[in-house]
Structure formats: structure tokens, C-alpha cells
Amino acid sequence: AYFDNLRRPVVKVGLGGLAIGLLIFLMPPLFGEGYETVNNLLAGRIGAIVEHSPFYWLYDEPLFLIGFALAALAAKIFATSITIAIGGNGGVFAPSMFLGATLGFAFAHSVNLLEWIELREANFIAVAMAGLISGVFKSPLTAIFFIAELTGGYGLFVPLMLVSALSYFVSLYFEPHSIFTRELFQKGLWAPPHERDLSILREMDLRGLIETNFKKVDPEISLGEFVKTIAKSRRNIFPVVDQEGHLKGIVLLDDVREMMFDTEKYGQVFVKDVMHNPPTVIDVHDPMEKVMQQFDFHNAWNLPVADQGKYLGFVSKSSVFNRYRELLIVRSREA
């Protein structure tokens, strides 16, 4: 966000480059893509990743390597973010491998320092890289086979499968889209097959689908007055609305069809006697996914829409389908 506020590209690049240069001076493993650091960790050449650091004099301290690895992990995230913010390409694959390698090393080295059990640090480095790749790219199979080939064998195949699968499902719970598709999905430019219907529904505005050509009737009017209203209406649904505009119920033409021709009941029966509750009332603020669920659940074709109990109109399944079709055509043309 800080770099976004800098209007002059030269200043932005200069400050970003200075920050990254300082990070590289403190953390030499940040220089380059990070593959050299990954190779050194896998080969057990731990000293090679810290020998040019100003903190090298702490190398013999028991906890130094753990702290350095975690600091390098945090610094890599920061450096990649700065690179992207100033308009550069921070990469995706290499940083994921770097983060996985440093995290796996820090964990295995910590356990080994406790002397409870002896762990092969290279194995945990490889498995952690698979976990990061699987979670970031939402591609567990790629992670499994890539790391298996990188390590030169399939001895870690079962651990790779377990960690990659676990990472995939955990990351899927918090973020269903990969790093490549997340921004496209947020802009409405892409959606996975199972979410395309939902993405189109989310574009719809319920207010724009409300139909208001229904004759409103007061619950206190007589059947005779109601028949006059029916004669002027082209719809067979009549919302019953009180003086304050609140929806009290609905009356269908079928509800009064037989008594319409019995003039003796014109002054004896009132709308409030024949009205009934609609299957449900749609709130104007409800998302379209919920609206469609209500249509399906109640097997309805028209449902009333209200705002805090006040009648606004009806929404029909046909109007939703027509709008859906229009948006689908627009998307097809854009693709």
C-alpha cells in the first residue's frame, strides 16, 4: 500500500531496490531465485547459506540456524511483496520452494536439537516444499511428482502424498482459488465450472428483477370490490397490503374463482377472509443464490419481495432465468 501511494516510478523503484538490497545484505540467501539455497539445504551444506551474512559469527550458537531460517523465510515474503509492489516479478514457484525448504529445515533442525529423535532434515525439507507448492498452486499431483523427481527417487512418495493432500485441503478451506485464478475470479473474469452459475447469479441485482404490475388490495375490502380489481388486472396473484404498506398475505385468482359469481357473498366475504401466507417472502437484500434456493425449495414460480416487511413487488423465476441468459451471452462474447 505504501508503494502504491508513490506516483513517481523512479522513486518507487529506488526505494524498493534499496529495501531489497538491505534485506539481501542481511540475508544473503535472498539473492537470486532461491534455488541455490534450496540445493544447499537439501545437500546439508548449511554453512553455505550463512557464510556471507553479517551474523555468521553466531553460527556456533545452537539456535542460530533455526532463527536464521525463520528470519530468511519472513524476509523472503517481504522481499517478494516489495518486488511486486514496485512493478517487478517476484516469482511464484521459486519463492514457494524457498519458503518450504526453510520451514522444513527449521522444523527438523528444532526436533534434532531436542535430541528426542534423529530426523533426516533433507526429507523434511523436500516434504515441506511439496506442501507449499500444493497449497499455493492448488495442484497436489504436481507437487508430489516434482519433488519426487527433484530428490531423485520415490522413497518419500507416501509422506509427499500425505502432506500435499493435507496442504491442499487446508488451503482450499481458507482460499478456494489458486494464486493464478484468485484475482481473475474477484474481477469476474473467470470462474471454475462448478462456480460459474453462482458467479453469474452474484452479478444480478434483485432490485432490477422486481415486477410491480400486481394489483395491491387492502385486507378490509369486500369481495365485491375485489372482483372489480380482478377485472382490471392481468395477473392472477394479488398482494394484500395494509395502509402502512406492509405485506399481510396474498390471494390467488383460484382462491376466489368459485365465489366470484355468487353475488350474495360480495358484501359478506372480505379479502382478509380468503388471503393466505405466501410460500415465503424474499428480502430485497437476499443474495440471488438464496433467492433461487427459495424458488426450488418451495417449488414456486413467483415470490413476493419486501424490505423490512414493506411490500415492493414480486420476483419471478422466469425473469431470473432471462437475466441469467443475458449475462451468459455477454460472458460468451467476452470470452
N, C-alpha and C positions, 0 to 999 in steps of 0.2 A: 504494500500500500504506500510506503514511503517513496519508493522509486516511481510509482505512478503519478505522484504529485510533481515530479521534476519534469518540466516542459522541455528543457534543452537536452537533446540526446547526448551531447558531448559531456555534460555534467553527469548525466545518469550513468553513462558507460565508465567515466573516470572514477566516480565514487564506487561503483560496483566492482570495477577492476582492482581498486585499492583495497576494498574489503576482502576480496577473494585472495589477493596477493598476501595480505596479512595472515589469512587463515592458512594458506599453503606454507608460509614461513613457520607458523606454529605447528602445523600438522602436515608434514611432507607427503604422507600417503594420499592427500587430496589432489596432488599434481597428476594431470592426465586423466584417463578414463577410470582408473582404479583397478585395471586388470593385473597390473604388476603387484599391487598389494594383495589381491586375491591369490595369485600364484605363490607369493611368498608365504602367506598364511597356510595354504594347502601343503606346501613343501616343508613347513616347520621352520622357515627362516624368519623367526620373529624379530630378531635383532635388526634385520634389513629394513623393517618398516619404521624404526625409530632412530636409526643411527644418524640421520641428518637433522633430527629435531633438537631444539634448544633444551628440551627436557631429557635428553639422553643420559645425563648424569644421574638420573633417578632409576636407571634401568635395573639395578640390582634390588630395588625395593620390591617386596613380594606383591603388592597390589598395584604397582605402577602399570604393568601391561594391561590389566583389566580396565583401569581408569583411562589409559591412553586409547584403548579400543573403543570404549563408550564415548569418549570425547571426540574421536575421529568420526564415529557414527553420527553424532549430533552435528558436527561441523560439516559433514558431507551433505546432510539435509539442508543446512543453512546455505552452503555454497551453491548447491543446485538451485535453490529458491532464488538466490541473488542473480545467478546466471540467467534464469528465465525472466526475472523481473526487468533486467536491463536489455532484454531483447535477444539474448543468446539461446543456444540449445543446450540445456543441461543434461540431455540424455534421459533414458528411462531404463534400459536394460542394464547398463554398466552400474549406475547407482544402486539398482536393486541387488545386484550381485555383491557390491561393496558392502551395503548395509547388512545383508545376510551373512557375509563372511565375518565381519567384525562382531556381529551379535552372537553368532555361533561360537566364535573363538572366545569371547568374553564369558559366555556361559560355561563352556567346557573347561577353560582355564580356572574359573572360580571353583568348580567342583573339584578339580585336581588339587588346588591349594588346600582344600579341606581334608584331603587325604582319606576320604571315605571310600572312594573307588577311583580307579585309574581309567580315565576316558581318553579315547583317541580324538584329539582335537580336530584333526583333518576331517573325520567323519561328521562331526557336529557342524563344522564349517560348511561342508557340502550340503548337509540336510537343511541347514538354516537358509542357505541360498535358494534351495528349491522352494522352501516355504514362502520366502519373499517374492520370488518370481510368480509362484502360483497365485498368491493373494493380489499382487499388483496387476497382473495381466489377466486374471480370471481364466488361467489356462494351466490346470494341473498336469495334464499329459505332457505339455511342452516342458514344464519344469522337471518332471521326472526323467524324461529321456535325455534332456540336455545335460543335466547334472550327472546322470549315469555315464554319458559319453565323455564328459569333462574329466571325470575321475578314472576313466579307463576300465570300467567294469560294472557289473550289475550286482556286486556284493551288498550294496546298500539299497537294493530295489524295494524291499519291504518298508524300511524306515522312510525312504523317499515317498512312497505311496501314502503312508500314514500322515506324514507331516504336510505333504502337498494337499491332500484331501481335507485335512483339518483346517489348514490355512485358507483354502478355497471357500469352505462353508462359513467359516467365521467372518471372512472379509465380505462374503456375499450377504450376510446378515446386516452388516453395517453399511455397505455400499454395493448395490446390485450391479453397478456398471464398472467396466474396466477403465483404466486411466485414459484409454483412447476414445471411448464412447461416452464418457460421462458428460463432457461439455457439449457434445452434439445432442445428447438427449435433453439436456437442460435448455438448449436453444430450440428444441422441437424439430431438429433436422434429421433425427434418427431415433428408431425405437426397435428393440428386439421383437421378433414375431409375436410372442405371447403378450406384449405390451402395446402393440400398435393400436388395437381397438381402444385401450384405455387412454393412450396419448391423444387420440382424436377426440374422445369424449371430454378430456380435460381442456381442450381448446374451445369447447362450446360454452356459451353463456346462457344460462337458464332464462334470464330475463328476456332474451331475444326470441325465445321459443314460446312464450306465454300467449295464448289466444284469449281475446277478451270479447268475442262476439257471442257471448252467452247471456241470455236474459236473466237478470237477477230478480228474485222475488222476495218479498217480505214474509216472514213466517206467520203474520197475523192476517194476511189477506184470505178471502174466501175462495172456494173452488171456482165460483163464477168468474171472479176477477182473474184467477189463474188461467182459466180457459182462454180468456181474451189475450193473455200474454203468450200462451202457446200458439195461438193463431198468427202472431207476429214474428215468431221465432223460426229459424231454420235449423236449430239444433234440438236434440232430444234430451238434453241434460239441462237442468235449471238449478243454479246455485241459490241456496236460501241464505240471505244476508240480512242482518238486523240493521237498525238505524245507525249504529256506530261502525258499520262496515265489517263486522265480524262474521265469519262463515259459520253458520249453525247446522248446515246439512245440505243435502241435495235431493232433488226429486227427478225421477226419470219419467219420460213420457209413458212408459209401460206401467208405471205405478198408478196412473190415473186414467188409463185408456178406457177402461170399462165404465167408470163413473162419470166420464166426460159427457156422456149422452143422457145422464139421469139428472134432469134439471131440478128435481126436488132436492138434490143434495148440494146445489150451488150455494145456498146460504147456511147449510148445516155443517159442511166439511171445510176445514181450513188447511192451509199449506202445512202448518205445524203438525197436523194430524197424519199427513202422508209422507212427510220428509223422513229421511234416514241418514245415517252417517256414511260418508264415502269410504271406500276401502282403506284409504289413508290420505293424509294431507301432506303435500310436498312443501317443505320450507324453501323459500326463494334462495336461501344461502346454501342449500344442499349441493354437493358436487354431483356432476352428471352420472358418475358411476353409481352413486346411491340411488339416484332417480331411476336408472334402468333396473337396478335390483328391485326397487319397489314395484315397477311395472311387471316384472317377471314373477315376483313373489305373490302378488295379488291377482295375477292374470288379468290386468286391467288394460284398457286402451286409452282412457282419458282420466287424468287425476287433477284435482284442484291444487292450486298453488296459493300459499298465504305467506304473509310477512308479519310475524308476531300475532298470528291469529286473524289478521285482516285479509279479506279475500282480494286476490289480484287477478285471477283468471284460471284457465286450465292449460295443462301441457299434455299433448297427445303423443303417443308412440310414433305415429306417422310423421309428425313434424320433426321429432328427434332423428328418425331414420333419414328423412330428406336432407336435414342439415349434415348428418354424418356422410351421406353420399356426396354432397357438395364439397366437403372438406377432403374426402378421399380423392376426388377428381383433381382438386388443387394440388394435393401432395403428389399424385401420379405425374402431373405436368411438371412439377418442380424437380422430380427425380429424373 
